[in-house]
Amino acid sequence: MRNYKYLLSSFFIAMLLILACDPDDDSPDEINHTITVDETKIDRKVLIVGIDGFRSDVMNLTSTPFINEVIQNKNTYSNINHITEGITYSGPNWSSILTGVHMDKHNVLNNDFDNDNYSEHPSFFHYITSADSTKKTASIVNWIPINTYLMSDYADYAPLDYINDSEVLEHTKNLLLNDNPINSDVIFIHFDELDAIGHAHGFSGDVQEYVDKANELDSYTSELYDIIQNKRLNGEDWLFMVVSDHGGEGTSHGDANDPNINRTIFISEHPSVEFQAGCCYFSSQADIGPTVLNFLGITSTKFNESTDGVSIILN
């Protein structure tokens, strides 16, 4: 009799374990982590222009005339004291920009991307695709590690071949004008040569080589903005953003306590969106992801629970 009871008890325990492991049952994570879409916003589009090593005090009417003009626009959020990560390498900062969490969560502390935690904190492009698989995303970069380690798993188009900044510009124009190779809705691009000039000659408005390169990238950014403006005139709803990973002092950006290194630029422009007041809110790298998802009308409970940033969009 004892053996019978033992077998019966073992049978019920086994059945409970099987039911508990049923792949058709929704786990608490699956139940709680949901994505919702605002159908009035999901057709919007975004261009994010990343400029590596942009020290904000280089801006003036002669060195960066376009960016200076944009920040005067009443429909622009601009922060020339944009707060970087405590470790000022490019790896941690572009990771924070593209994941919406600070480096203590994404765990990228250098440019080797050792021990990253992207599985838990992926690029916000992941949430865009999860919300609407028809939306096409692209990442065009000069500094290939961004795509190699961070974007290739999440963007529809993220080439891994080295290209210089002028080629980044041409690739992006092809995406915007010719849908080549895809008709992109959300595009991140990265210019790297200003940072290289800073390391070679100095990060400063007093260094002519640095000023000249800033002016060249300003003209590239202006070209892209003109394309976006024409698309707006044709009925497309675009958010235009410019952001940098860090500034610099001398020929390095290693001292996070130096204000010329630790603070840089973030600009977000749209003809009708209401933004946080630039005078009163100082954005950080983690704010870009929440802002983009908010603009697109995408709400992810998982992302909202983990993000360290806030959307700078008020409406």
N, C-alpha and C positions, 0 to 999 in steps of 0.2 A: 504493500500500500504506500509505503514511504517512497518507493521508486516511482510509482505512478504519479504521486503528487510532484515529485522532483521533475519528471519529464514534462508534465503539464505546465508547471511553472516555467520551465526553460523554453517551452514552445511559445507561451505568451510574451516572454521577454524578447525572444527572437523576432516575433511579429512587430512588437513595439519599435525595435531597432530598425527594422525594414521600413516601417511607415515613417519613422523619423528621418530616414535618408531618402525618401521619395523625391526624385528630382522634379516632379510636377508640383510639389508643395512650395509655396512662396516662403522664402526665408524672411526673418524680420528685416534684414538689410534691403532685400528686394521690395518689401512692402513700404519701408520708410523712405528709400531713396528713389524718388520719382522725378521725372522731368515733365514740365508743362510748357506749352508754347502759346504765346499771344499771337493769334493769326493776323492781327492788324500790324504786327511788326516783323514777322519772320521773313518777309521778302526784302527787308533792308539789306544793305551791303556795307562793308567796312574795308578801309585801307589803312594799315598801320606802317608808318615809315620809321624804321629804327636806324639811328645814327650813332655809331659806336664812338665813345670818347668825346662827346660834345660838352665842352665847358661853357656854361651859360653866359658868362660875362664876355665871350667873344662876340655876342650879338650886338650889332649896331646897324645903322642904315646903309653902311657901305659894305660890311663884311657879309651880312645875311639879310639883304633887303626884303626878300619874300617872307621869311619867318617873322621879321619885325612887323611887316604889314598885317600878317594873319593875327598876331597876338593883340593888335589894336581893334580887331573885329569884335563887335559886341556879342556875337554868337560864338565866342570862343572861350574855352577854359584854358588858361595858360599858367604854368608854374615854372619859374626859372630857378626855383629852389627845390626841385623835385628830389625826394629823399631816396638815396640808394641803399643797398644792403651794407651791413657793417664790414663785410669782406668785399672789396671793390673789384675783384676779378670779374671778367665778362660772364663767365659760366654761372655764378650765383645770381647775377643781376638779370641776364636774359631769361634764366629759369624762373625767377620771380615774376618778371613781366608776362611770361607766357603760361604760367600755371596759376597765378593769383594767390600764391602762398609765399611766405618768407623762407629763407634758406634753412631754418631749423626744421622745416617740414619737408621741403623737396630734397634737402640733404646734399645739394651740390655746393661745395665749398672751395672749388678751384676750377681751373680750366681743363682738367682731366675728366670731369664728370664722374669721379669715383663714387660708388655706393649711392647713386641717385635713388630717389624714392618716387619716381614718376608713375610706378604702378598704383600707388595710393593717391598721388597728386599729379595727374596727367595735365598736359596742355589743355587750355580751355577750348581748343579746337575739337577735342574729344566730345565735349558736351554739345557743341554745335552739330556735329555729325549724328550724335545720339538723338538729338531733338528732331532733326530733319535730314535724312540721308541724301536728299536731293540737293542740298546746299553744297557747293563746291568750294574747297579751301586750298590755299596755296601758300608756300613759304619759299621765298627766293632770297638767298643769303650769300654774302661774300665769305663770311666766316663759317665754314662747313660744319664744325661741331654742333652748331645749333640744330641743323637738320639731322645730322648723324645720330645724335643722342636724344634730342628732344622732340623734333617735329615729324620725322619720317613715319612714325607709327600713327600719327593723328591727322596729318594734312593729306589731301588727295594728291597734291603735287608738291614734292619737296626734293628737288634734284640735289645730288651729292657731288656734282662736278664743280671744281673751283672756278669761280668767275670773279672778275674785278668789278668795281662799283659801276662803271659805265655799262657793263654787261648786265648787272642787276637792274639798272634803269631800263635797258632795252627789253629784257625778259618781262619786266613788269608792264611796260607799254604794250607788249604783245598780248599779255593776259587781258589787259583792259580794252584794247582796241580791236584785237583780232581773235579773241577767245582761244589763243594758242598757248599751250596745248589743251586747256580746258576753259570753260566759261566760269570764271571764278567769282564767288560772292563775297568771300572774306580772304584778304591777302595780307600777309606779313612780309615785309622786306627788310633787309639789313645791309647798310653801307658800313664798311670797315676801314676805309683808307684814312679818315680823319684821325682815328686812333693810332694808326701806323705812323702818320706824320707827327703826332704828339710824342710818341716814343722816340722818334728819330731826331726831332728838332725842338720839341717842347710844346706843352699844352698851354697856350697863352695867346691873348689878343695882341701881344707885342711881338709874336713870332710870325713873320710874314708867310712862311710856308703853311703854318696852321691856319692863318686867316684865309689864304688863297684856297685851301682845300675846303674850308667851311663854306666859302662863297660858291665853290663849284657844286657842293652837295645841296646848298640852298637852291641853286638853279635847277638841279635834278628834281628836288622836291616841288618846286614851282611848276615844272612841266607836268608832273603827276597830278598836282592839284587842278591844273587847267583841264586835264582830261576828266577828272571827277566833276568839275563844274559843268562841263558839257553834258555829261551823263545825267546830272541833276536836271538840266534843262530839258532832257529827253524823258523825264519822268522817273528816273532811278533815284533811290533814297540812300545816299552814301554818308557815312561818318568818316571823317578824315582825322588821323592822329599822327603825331610825331613824338618820339620818345627816345631817350638815350640811357645807356647803362651806367655811365659815370663821367666825371670830368677828369681833371688832371692837374698836377703841379710839377714844374720842371719837366722831366721826361718820364715820369712814372705816375701811377695812381694807387700807391700802396698804403698811404696813411689815411684811414677812414675818418680821422678827426680833423683833417684839413677841409675847410668848407669849399675850396676849389675842386676838391676831389669827390667829396661825399654828396654834393648836390649838383643836379644837372637839369635837363628840361623835360617837360611833358606838356603837349598841346593837343587839344581835342576841339574840332570845329564842325559845326553843323548849322544850317541856316535857321532852324526853328527849335532845336532842343534847348532846354534850360539846364545850365550846368551849375555846379557849385561855384560860389564866388571865389575867384583866384586870390583875392586879398585875404580871405578868411580860412581857406582850407589848403593845406600843403600835402599834395598827393605823394604816395609812395609807389614803388614798383608793383606792389600787389594789387593796385587799383585798376590796372588796365583790363585784366580778365573780367572782373565784375561789371565794368563799364560796357564792354563789348557785348556780353551776354544780356545785360539790361537793355541795351539799344536794340538787340535782335528779338527781345521779348521771350528769352529763354530763361526758365527758372529750374534749377536743379537743386533738390534738397541736399544731395551729397556735396555738391560744390559749395552751397551756402553754409553748410555746417563746417567746412574745412577752410574756406578762404580767409585770408588775413586782410583782404582789401575791401573797399567800398566802391560802389558806383558813384562817379562824379555827376551822373545825370539825375536831375531832380524830377523830371516829368516822364 
